[in-house]
Amino acid sequence: MHVVMLSDAETSGGAAIAASRLAEALVQASVRVTRIVGNSDGQKHPWVTQVLRTQLREEVALKALESISKRLAIYARRRLVCQRLHDLLMKLHPDVINVHNLHSAGWPPDLLAVCARHAPTVWTLHDMWSFTGHCAYSYDCEKFVNGCDAACSTSTEYPVLSPNCIADAWRCREKLLVKYQDLVAVCPSRWLAREATRGLWKGHRVEIIPNGLPLEVYRPIEKNLARMALNIETPAPVVLTAAQDLNEQRKGSEILVKALQKVSIRPFTLLTFGQGSLPVEIDDIWLHHLGYVNPERVKVLAYNAADLFVHPAPVDNLPNVVVEAIACSTPVVGFAVGGVPDMVRPSQTGWLANEVSPDALAAAIDTALTDLRYGVDLQGSCRAVAEAEYSSELQVRRYLDFFESL
C-alpha cells in the first residue's frame, strides 16, 4: 500500500509531530509513505518527502497581481497550489491519501477536492478548522453548526482571517463536504468527533482513532536520575508544564499563572519547557525553565523528573504533552475540556478541575499534591493506560484497517 500524507509542516508543531509519528509507524509496518508538505525540516526520515510550493517566477507574477487585486491574487494562488498537488499525485499514484493540518501553510480546503479525485481520502482532524469559517477552536461559539459570519469572536486568533471573509470560507467548506460525500475523517478524540458531526461532517463517516506515540521512547525512568540529568536539586515536589509556546493564550498560560498564586501546598519546583517563559515570581515556587526542547530524550527526562504534569489549556483536542506525560508514568492535572478527559481519568491517570478557572485549577493542583504527599501512586496505572490505548502499533493497526475498508 502506498499512503500519501499531506500536511502544512513536516515536524514542527503538535499536529505535524502527531502526523510524523503516524508516518514512521506506518513505515515500520512495511507501508510505503510519501509526505507532501509545505515546510520541510530538511532532515532525513524513513518516509519520502515532497515539498508543495509555487515556483519563483509564479511568486513574482502573484505579487504583481496582488498589487492590482488581492482577491484575484488569492484565487490565483489557490489554483496554482491545487495544480501543483494534482501534478504530484499524478506521479505518485497513491492508494490512500491522508490529509492532516493545512492552515499554517495558508492552503485552502480546495486541496481535498484534488485529493478526492485521485484516491480515497481521509482527513485527520487535529482541531475544528475543517468545519468552521476560520478558527481552530471555537471556544463557546456555536455558529459553526449553521454558518459562521463576520461577527466571529475569534477572527484575530490564529489562523487569522478578515471577518468579511469568514462566511464565504464556511460556505466553501460546506460546498466541499456536500459535493464529496466519500470524504471521511479521523478524529483523535471523542469530543472532536462529536463537534465535527454536529457541524459540516454530519452525514460523513467519522472514525475515532487516538494519536499514538513510541512507548519505547516515552517510558518511565528513575526519577532521581532524571533530576540529576536536568540539574534539579530539591526535596520538594516537581510540577511540570509544557507547550510549544508557553505564552500562547489557548494553552492557558494566564490561567496557570493566576492559579499558581492561589496554590497553598508549597514549596515546589515549577519545571517548564517550550518557547517563551512564564512570569512566575511567587514565594516558595522555584522556577526551572529548560527553554525550547527539541530532542525527545530531554522531554522524557523532564516528564520523569516531575511528580505532576499540569495542562492548563481551556480548549484542546488530544494534546501530545498529556499522553507523553502519562506514558512516562507522570499523572496529570487539567480541565475537563475537549479530549483531555479521554486521557486524564480521576484515580487512574490524574485529576480534573471542576470548571475552567484559576481557582478550580489551583484547587485541583492542591488536591493532587496532597494526594501524592499521602502516598497516592498513579504511576503504574498511568503507564498501563498508555500501553493499552496509545501505542503507535495500535494506532497503525486501526488506521490500516480503516484504509483497507475504503
C-alpha positions as CSV (number, residue, x, y, z in Angstrom):
1,M,0.0,0.0,0.0
2,H,1.2,3.5,-0.8
3,V,-0.1,6.2,1.6
4,V,0.5,9.8,0.7
5,M,0.2,12.2,3.7
6,L,-0.5,15.9,3.1
7,S,0.3,18.4,5.8
8,D,1.4,22.0,6.1
9,A,4.5,21.2,8.2
10,E,6.7,18.2,8.4
11,T,7.7,18.0,12.1
12,S,7.0,21.5,13.5
13,G,4.0,21.8,15.8
14,G,1.8,19.4,17.6
15,A,-0.2,18.3,14.6
16,A,2.9,17.7,12.5
17,I,4.5,15.7,15.3
18,A,1.4,13.5,15.5
19,A,1.5,13.1,11.7
20,S,5.2,12.2,11.8
21,R,4.7,9.6,14.5
22,L,2.0,8.0,12.4
23,A,4.1,8.1,9.2
24,E,7.0,6.5,11.0
25,A,4.9,3.8,12.5
26,L,3.3,3.1,9.0
27,V,6.8,2.7,7.5
28,Q,7.7,0.3,10.3
29,A,4.6,-1.7,9.4
30,S,6.0,-2.0,5.8
31,V,3.8,0.6,4.3
32,R,5.2,2.9,1.6
33,V,4.7,6.5,2.8
34,T,5.3,9.8,0.9
35,R,4.7,13.0,2.7
36,I,3.7,16.2,0.8
37,V,4.5,19.2,3.0
38,G,4.6,22.9,2.7
39,N,7.5,23.3,5.1
40,S,10.2,20.6,5.1
41,D,12.6,20.3,8.1
42,G,15.4,19.2,5.7
43,Q,16.2,16.2,7.9
44,K,16.4,12.5,6.8
45,H,13.3,10.5,7.6
46,P,12.1,7.0,6.9
47,W,9.4,8.4,4.6
48,V,9.9,10.2,1.3
49,T,9.3,14.0,1.4
50,Q,7.9,16.1,-1.4
51,V,7.5,19.9,-0.9
52,L,4.4,21.6,-2.3
53,R,5.3,25.1,-3.4
54,T,4.9,27.6,-6.2
55,Q,7.9,28.5,-8.4
56,L,9.8,31.7,-8.1
57,R,8.5,33.1,-11.4
58,E,5.0,32.3,-10.3
59,E,5.6,34.2,-7.0
60,V,6.7,37.2,-8.9
61,A,3.6,37.1,-11.0
62,L,1.4,36.7,-7.9
63,K,3.0,39.7,-6.2
64,A,2.3,41.8,-9.3
65,L,-1.3,40.6,-9.4
66,E,-1.7,41.3,-5.7
67,S,-0.9,45.0,-6.3
68,I,-3.9,45.1,-8.7
69,S,-6.4,42.9,-6.8
70,K,-5.8,41.0,-3.6
71,R,-8.8,38.8,-4.2
72,L,-7.7,37.8,-7.6
73,A,-4.2,37.0,-6.2
74,I,-5.7,34.8,-3.6
75,Y,-7.7,32.9,-6.2
76,A,-4.7,32.5,-8.5
77,R,-2.6,31.2,-5.6
78,R,-5.2,28.6,-4.7
79,R,-5.4,27.5,-8.3
80,L,-1.6,27.2,-8.6
81,V,-1.3,25.1,-5.3
82,C,-4.2,22.8,-6.4
83,Q,-2.5,22.3,-9.8
84,R,0.9,21.6,-8.1
85,L,-0.8,19.0,-5.9
86,H,-2.6,17.4,-8.9
87,D,0.7,17.1,-10.8
88,L,2.4,15.5,-7.8
89,L,-0.4,13.0,-7.2
90,M,-0.4,12.0,-10.9
91,K,3.3,10.9,-10.4
92,L,2.8,9.2,-7.0
93,H,-0.3,7.1,-7.7
94,P,-1.4,6.8,-4.1
95,D,-3.7,4.0,-2.8
96,V,-4.9,6.3,0.0
97,I,-4.4,10.0,0.8
98,N,-4.2,11.0,4.5
99,V,-4.6,14.8,5.0
100,H,-3.5,16.5,8.2
101,N,-3.3,20.2,9.1
102,L,-3.4,22.7,6.2
103,H,-3.9,26.1,7.7
104,S,-0.3,27.1,8.8
105,A,0.7,26.9,5.1
106,G,-2.3,29.1,4.1
107,W,-3.6,26.2,2.0
108,P,-7.3,26.2,1.1
109,P,-9.7,23.3,1.8
110,D,-10.0,23.0,-2.0
111,L,-7.0,20.7,-1.9
112,L,-9.3,18.0,-0.5
113,A,-11.2,18.1,-3.8
114,V,-7.9,17.4,-5.7
115,C,-7.1,14.5,-3.4
116,A,-10.6,13.0,-3.7
117,R,-10.2,12.8,-7.5
118,H,-7.0,10.7,-7.1
119,A,-7.7,8.2,-4.3
120,P,-9.8,7.5,-1.2
121,T,-9.1,10.5,1.1
122,V,-9.0,10.5,4.9
123,W,-8.8,13.9,6.7
124,T,-7.2,13.5,10.1
125,L,-8.6,16.4,12.1
126,H,-6.3,18.0,14.7
127,D,-8.7,20.9,15.5
128,M,-12.0,22.4,14.3
129,W,-10.7,24.3,11.2
130,S,-12.2,21.9,8.7
131,F,-15.8,22.7,9.8
132,T,-15.5,26.4,10.9
133,G,-15.2,29.6,9.0
134,H,-11.6,30.0,10.1
135,C,-10.9,29.1,13.7
136,A,-9.0,26.1,15.1
137,Y,-11.1,26.3,18.2
138,S,-14.5,28.0,18.6
139,Y,-14.4,28.1,22.4
140,D,-18.1,28.7,23.4
141,C,-19.2,29.8,20.0
142,E,-21.8,27.6,18.2
143,K,-22.0,29.4,14.9
144,F,-20.1,26.6,13.1
145,V,-23.2,24.4,13.3
146,N,-25.3,26.5,11.0
147,G,-22.9,29.1,9.5
148,C,-20.0,31.3,10.6
149,D,-20.2,35.0,9.8
150,A,-18.5,38.4,10.2
151,A,-19.5,38.6,13.9
152,C,-16.9,35.9,14.7
153,S,-15.4,36.4,18.2
154,T,-12.1,34.8,17.3
155,S,-11.2,36.4,14.0
156,T,-8.0,37.8,15.4
157,E,-6.8,34.4,16.7
158,Y,-4.7,32.0,14.7
159,P,-5.3,31.3,11.8
160,V,-6.3,35.0,11.3
161,L,-8.9,35.8,8.7
162,S,-10.7,39.1,7.9
163,P,-14.2,39.0,9.4
164,N,-15.8,39.8,6.0
165,C,-14.2,36.6,4.5
166,I,-15.4,34.2,7.3
167,A,-18.9,33.5,6.0
168,D,-17.6,32.7,2.5
169,A,-14.9,30.4,4.0
170,W,-17.5,28.5,5.9
171,R,-19.7,28.1,2.8
172,C,-16.7,26.9,0.8
173,R,-16.2,24.1,3.3
174,E,-19.9,23.3,3.2
175,K,-19.9,23.0,-0.6
176,L,-16.8,20.8,-0.5
177,L,-18.3,18.3,2.0
178,V,-21.6,18.3,0.3
179,K,-20.1,17.6,-3.1
180,Y,-17.6,14.9,-1.9
181,Q,-19.6,12.6,0.3
182,D,-16.9,10.0,0.1
183,L,-14.5,12.2,2.2
184,V,-14.0,10.6,5.6
185,A,-12.5,11.9,8.8
186,V,-10.4,10.6,11.6
187,C,-10.7,12.4,15.0
188,P,-8.2,11.7,17.8
189,S,-10.8,12.4,20.5
190,R,-14.4,11.7,21.1
191,W,-15.0,15.4,21.7
192,L,-13.7,16.5,18.2
193,A,-15.7,13.7,16.5
194,R,-18.9,14.9,18.3
195,E,-18.3,18.5,17.3
196,A,-17.4,17.6,13.7
197,T,-20.6,15.6,13.2
198,R,-22.7,18.4,14.8
199,G,-21.2,20.6,12.1
200,L,-20.3,20.1,8.4
201,W,-19.2,16.5,8.8
202,K,-22.7,15.4,9.6
203,G,-23.6,12.5,7.3
204,H,-19.9,11.6,6.6
205,R,-18.1,8.7,8.1
206,V,-16.1,9.9,11.1
207,E,-13.8,7.5,13.0
208,I,-12.2,8.0,16.4
209,I,-8.5,6.9,16.4
210,P,-6.4,8.3,19.2
211,N,-2.9,9.5,18.3
212,G,-0.2,7.0,19.3
213,L,3.4,7.5,20.3
214,P,6.6,5.4,20.6
215,L,6.3,3.9,24.0
216,E,9.8,2.6,23.8
217,V,10.9,6.2,23.8
218,Y,8.4,7.7,26.2
219,R,8.8,5.4,29.1
220,P,9.4,5.6,32.9
221,I,12.9,6.1,34.2
222,E,14.2,6.5,37.7
223,K,13.1,10.0,39.0
224,N,16.3,10.9,40.8
225,L,18.4,10.1,37.7
226,A,16.1,12.3,35.6
227,R,16.5,15.2,38.1
228,M,20.3,14.8,38.2
229,A,20.5,14.9,34.4
230,L,18.5,18.2,34.4
231,N,20.4,19.7,37.4
232,I,17.3,19.8,39.6
233,E,18.1,19.6,43.2
234,T,15.1,19.8,45.5
235,P,13.5,17.9,48.4
236,A,10.1,19.3,47.3
237,P,7.7,18.1,44.6
238,V,8.4,19.0,41.0
239,V,5.4,20.2,38.9
240,L,5.9,20.3,35.2
241,T,4.0,22.3,32.5
242,A,5.0,22.5,28.8
243,A,3.8,23.8,25.4
244,Q,5.3,24.7,22.1
245,D,4.7,28.3,23.1
246,L,4.2,28.8,26.9
247,N,2.8,32.3,26.3
248,E,0.0,31.2,23.9
249,Q,-3.3,32.2,25.3
250,R,-5.0,29.0,24.1
251,K,-2.5,26.9,26.1
252,G,-3.7,28.6,29.3
253,S,-0.6,30.4,30.5
254,E,-2.6,33.3,32.0
255,I,-4.9,30.9,33.8
256,L,-1.9,28.9,35.2
257,V,0.0,32.0,36.5
258,K,-3.2,33.1,38.4
259,A,-3.8,29.6,39.7
260,L,-0.2,29.2,41.0
261,Q,-0.7,32.3,43.1
262,K,-3.6,30.5,44.8
263,V,-2.0,27.1,45.3
264,S,-1.5,26.5,49.1
265,I,0.6,23.3,49.0
266,R,4.2,24.7,48.8
267,P,7.1,24.7,48.3
268,F,7.6,23.1,45.0
269,T,9.7,23.4,41.8
270,L,7.9,24.6,38.7
271,L,9.6,22.9,35.7
272,T,8.8,24.3,32.3
273,F,9.8,23.7,28.7
274,G,8.8,25.5,25.5
275,Q,9.2,28.8,23.7
276,G,8.8,31.8,25.9
277,S,8.5,31.8,29.6
278,L,6.0,32.1,32.5
279,P,6.1,35.3,34.6
280,V,6.2,33.4,37.9
281,E,7.5,35.3,40.9
282,I,5.7,33.6,43.8
283,D,7.1,32.7,47.3
284,D,8.1,29.1,47.6
285,I,7.7,28.3,43.9
286,W,11.1,27.8,42.3
287,L,11.1,28.1,38.6
288,H,13.4,25.8,36.5
289,H,13.0,26.6,32.8
290,L,14.5,24.3,30.2
291,G,13.7,26.5,27.2
292,Y,12.6,25.1,23.8
293,V,13.3,21.4,23.9
294,N,13.7,19.5,20.6
295,P,15.5,16.2,21.5
296,E,12.9,13.7,22.7
297,R,15.3,12.3,25.3
298,V,15.3,15.7,27.1
299,K,11.5,15.8,27.1
300,V,11.4,12.2,28.5
301,L,13.8,13.4,31.3
302,A,11.5,16.3,32.1
303,Y,8.4,14.1,32.3
304,N,10.2,11.6,34.5
305,A,11.7,14.4,36.7
306,A,8.2,15.6,37.6
307,D,5.8,14.4,40.2
308,L,2.9,16.0,38.4
309,F,2.1,17.5,35.0
310,V,-0.3,20.4,34.7
311,H,-2.1,21.1,31.4
312,P,-4.0,24.4,31.8
313,A,-5.4,24.8,28.3
314,P,-9.0,26.0,28.3
315,V,-9.7,24.2,25.0
316,D,-7.8,21.4,23.3
317,N,-8.1,18.2,21.2
318,L,-5.8,15.4,22.3
319,P,-2.7,17.2,23.4
320,N,0.6,15.3,22.8
321,V,2.1,16.5,26.1
322,V,-0.6,14.9,28.1
323,V,-0.2,11.4,26.6
324,E,3.6,11.8,26.7
325,A,3.4,12.5,30.5
326,I,1.1,9.6,31.1
327,A,3.4,7.3,29.1
328,C,6.3,8.3,31.4
329,S,4.1,7.4,34.4
330,T,3.5,11.0,35.4
331,P,-0.1,11.8,36.4
332,V,-1.8,15.0,35.0
333,V,-4.0,17.8,36.3
334,G,-6.1,19.5,33.6
335,F,-9.6,20.8,32.7
336,A,-12.4,18.6,31.6
337,V,-12.4,20.1,28.1
338,G,-12.0,18.7,24.6
339,G,-10.2,15.4,24.5
340,V,-8.4,15.9,27.9
341,P,-10.9,13.7,29.8
342,D,-10.2,10.8,27.3
343,M,-6.8,10.7,28.9
344,V,-7.0,12.2,32.3
345,R,-9.1,9.9,34.5
346,P,-9.6,10.5,38.2
347,S,-7.9,7.9,40.4
348,Q,-6.2,6.4,37.4
349,T,-4.2,9.0,35.4
350,G,-4.8,12.3,37.2
351,W,-7.1,14.9,38.5
352,L,-9.7,17.1,36.6
353,A,-10.6,20.6,37.7
354,N,-14.3,21.1,38.2
355,E,-14.5,24.2,36.0
356,V,-12.3,26.3,33.7
357,S,-10.9,28.9,36.1
358,P,-7.8,29.7,38.0
359,D,-9.5,28.9,41.3
360,A,-10.6,25.5,40.2
361,L,-7.1,24.7,38.7
362,A,-5.4,25.8,41.9
363,A,-7.8,23.5,43.9
364,A,-7.0,20.6,41.6
365,I,-3.3,21.1,42.0
366,D,-3.6,21.3,45.8
367,T,-5.6,18.1,45.8
368,A,-3.1,16.3,43.6
369,L,-0.1,17.5,45.7
370,T,-1.9,16.4,48.9
371,D,-2.8,13.0,47.5
372,L,0.8,12.5,46.3
373,R,2.1,13.6,49.8
374,Y,0.0,11.0,51.4
375,G,1.1,8.2,49.2
376,V,-1.4,8.1,46.3
377,D,0.5,6.4,43.5
378,L,-0.8,6.6,39.9
379,Q,2.4,5.8,38.1
380,G,1.6,2.2,37.4
381,S,-2.0,3.0,36.2
382,C,-0.7,5.8,34.0
383,R,1.7,3.6,32.1
384,A,-1.0,0.8,31.9
385,V,-3.4,3.2,30.2
386,A,-0.7,4.4,27.7
387,E,0.2,0.8,26.8
388,A,-3.4,-0.3,26.4
389,E,-4.6,2.7,24.3
390,Y,-1.9,5.0,23.0
391,S,0.8,2.8,21.4
392,S,1.9,3.6,17.8
393,E,1.4,-0.1,16.9
394,L,-2.3,0.1,18.0
395,Q,-2.8,3.4,16.1
396,V,-1.3,1.9,12.9
397,R,-3.5,-1.2,13.1
398,R,-6.6,1.0,13.4
399,Y,-5.5,3.2,10.5
400,L,-4.6,0.3,8.2
401,D,-8.0,-1.4,9.0
402,F,-9.7,1.9,8.1
403,F,-7.7,2.4,4.9
404,E,-8.5,-1.2,3.8
405,S,-12.2,-0.6,4.4
406,L,-12.1,2.3,1.9
